[in-house]
């Protein structure tokens, strides 16, 4: 019998206590309340009961903390989801309760958690107005109402680690992660993470911060922000972060938080926009269950419950703030984060003077008996009592307050380690290059963790007698002397060391570039570093070796020449050698390259790496086996096996629209491409289209609606606003896409002087046949009858909507995608003004005039603009074709 009781409690089954159902409707924070919990009610931990929302979505009561049935918490969890309970709010995460605990809703309006004679938690909701009732709402909010039907307490105002749809997070609130290790006592060791509003003098933004465990009082270095959302400047009224029912996450602001919204993440299916207080009423069941969680590993992740994932029911991640675990400060304590080959998992490597917490925790923390810190006892010690240990290819997270000094005149790497030895306050130093100039940061603290960086070197100061460091392949010791050597030993050793040093120095000078650099390059390539996160920095000699000294020419385009290359594991790459140097400093160049490299979409060409040495600028891309689209739609008749069939063309048109829609609408910063054309659409092995040549893009913040700048475009694809000096928006790309789509349909150039005067202008002919319901006549004749006429008509209508002269009439690229997918109706478009004008002028006259022009297909337009305008368009410098 005892065994059966233990089994029952281990499963922790409970009896649902349904709320008292009243006929009175109470108006409050969420509208109307029909399910009430009366004062005087209570829950006993040993009885396993809970207060459940009206439709049973959420439950409020006692539940096990971590995996132990002996430590309990008062919490809210999803009641109808199978498997381990998913907690969305907890009252007592830091102070676990036992089976003797009681949760009371007393007559004063307080919720009290008592464990014996100890009060573990209280809602502090006593009020002079009599408390009427409490309710567990369908939105996941537990609310206590007073006699005036106003909330005096609600769990949404005291979030734990989870944000639910409709739950506000204002500047005074924060999400706090649970501990990383389930089995450890929550009050011990627990560095943790928070999501909150980071306030600056004139702006604020959401930020993820790492908080050092057990910091001293008044410690200004106890937290470090490693991720920030979009910055909001000069916002008035309430500023509230929220997750809406459709799965979009962002910040709303203004009077009553309704004047403005800035997305951190926008769900493609969310067409209503972020609206504060647009939350679920207590009796409404959500269409999809979602939760935004700050996890124990420091990442902010959005989950959606899916009832059918390959036959199973589970939480599916929809978005994460940080893509690489090593981009999170403190994930290894103050150790170094090391990525595995997949670049999705990491391990921790402890620095000299640090030790791991335990077998169940991979993080590292300081061992004060080994660290070379200044103290009252050690201030009089000489440099010979310390040594520095060099940790190669390692950088470190640090705040401005951690910096003792910053040297920009360090001649060699080892001198940065010496600078730390010479400064009593220093505990470590970091060496690297900034715009080809060396820098050395001297640090007084190592708190936030390190990460792999091929361009940096970390020096850690420890006591000279520390022998705990094993000197592995990526680390070596560099001691400045040992106090236990006698003068006689030094006299014998110095001549030997000098002689050996001369020989070794000569050998190193001869072999350094030929051996050492190739080894580092091979190690980076074999681990596929370039295909994770931000682009990797290559040396010029490394790329010269990959491309066999730039002998395998792929083509010329934009500002440079593209060569085929191969990595150590056989992976093919495309290396673009820029012939013209843009007016950017190295820092700006690398910043913009990193921006491009951070854009990941199946329909965008992936930028994998770059080289910036002196005046040399090179870019490394994934290799596209099938080349550019123009080779497949404009293929000559004698090369008919290179002609794309209709189904492939339709998919190429759709995929290209999805790629453009991504950098128009789904990126944090909006990008205008400015040069959409077949030559800039590349095809992979499976003929999946990928947009290229969005170059060193200038970014346009969402608060800027239009920009005018100098543009290098291609005649036949430029929108009319470039010529008329109207404001340039993303709709200029929509126009170019429309012209591209016409060429995909017709299999020919829109303006082709090899045709006669009647046929050289394809859009005029195509529009006439479309209106006459004969769209099939203008489809590439080489396809024969293997064409879906309904799809051809739809594609033509989309194209002519895109090339309308009036910018506001053109659809967005997101709407274009919906038209292709059939989820949005496509009406018959009017004849575009530019097509009408050419026809009215007389195609014969236009044809003769164009015959007289230079047959150059590219034109450069310089458009005068307001000096405050900011460049946003690509310069066509980074296409891998």
URNOR-V882543 format. One line per field, one symbol per residue. psi: psi as a letter, one per 40 degrees, with the letter a starting at -180 (. if undefined). A space follows every 50 residues. Layout:
psi = ???
This chain:
psi = dddddddddddfiihhhiihhiehhhhadebhhehihiieiihhdeefii hiideediihahiihbeheehiihihihdehiahhhheihdfdegiiaee ihhhgieeeihhhhgbehhdiiefeiidhhhdiiihieeehhhhiadefi heihddegicehhihehihaeeiihhiiidhdeiheeiegiiiihihhhi deiiiiihihhhhfiiifhefeihhehiaihhifiiaihhiihideeiha hiiihffedihhhdhhhdehedihhhegiiidehhidhhiihhhideeih hhihhheggfeihihhhdiidhdhdeehiedfbfahhhiadeeeiiihhi iheiiidadeheiiihheedigiiiddedeiideeiiihhhifhiihiid eehdihhefhdidddddddddehdeidiihhahhfehiihhhieigdeii ihheeihhhhhiideheehefadeiiigifiheeiidddddddddddddd ddddddddddedddddddddddddddefdefhbiiihiidddddddefff eghdiiibeaihiiihideehiihhhhhdhhifiiddddddddddddehh iefhhhhdaihghbehhiihiihhdeaiddeddfhidefdeehhiddddd ddddddddddddeddeidhihhdefhideehihadefhihhafeaghhih ieehdiihahhhahheehiddddefiihaeeddddddddddddddefiid hheeiaddedgddddddddddeffdddeihdeebefhhdddddddddddd ddfidhdddiiiddddddddeeehihihiihidddddddddhdddddddd deiifheiihhhhiihdeihheiiefefhe.
